[in-house]
Amino acid sequence: METLYIISIFSLIGFFSVICYLFWKDMQTTSLKSEYLELLEERITHLEYYIYELEERLTPISSEIKEQIIKMYKEGKDIMVIENSLNIPKTKIEMILREYKQNTQ
């Protein structure tokens, strides 16, 4: 009878150790995923910045169009409306508005 208790205690300890190991492994993979996501977000930010610069170099926008974009933005129009009315890519509009916000602050 005592051997049955000893075996059941060891199996209970083994069960809890397996549960603890699985929990530890899950925490470890979660932390790795969060680090990987931060790295990916940083890379995306750098790529977006590169795309903005590349588009600006390839097709520069005149100051008149920039003034129209800023005027429409001040009127409260959405970026999609500005994009459709002036036939300018959204990335360029966002870049101009970002530059405008930085200059006004």
Summary of the structure (lengths in Angstrom):
residues: 105
radius of gyration: 28.7
end to end distance: 80.6
largest distance: 93.5
contacts: 231
relative contact order: 0.07
helix: 88%
strand: 0%
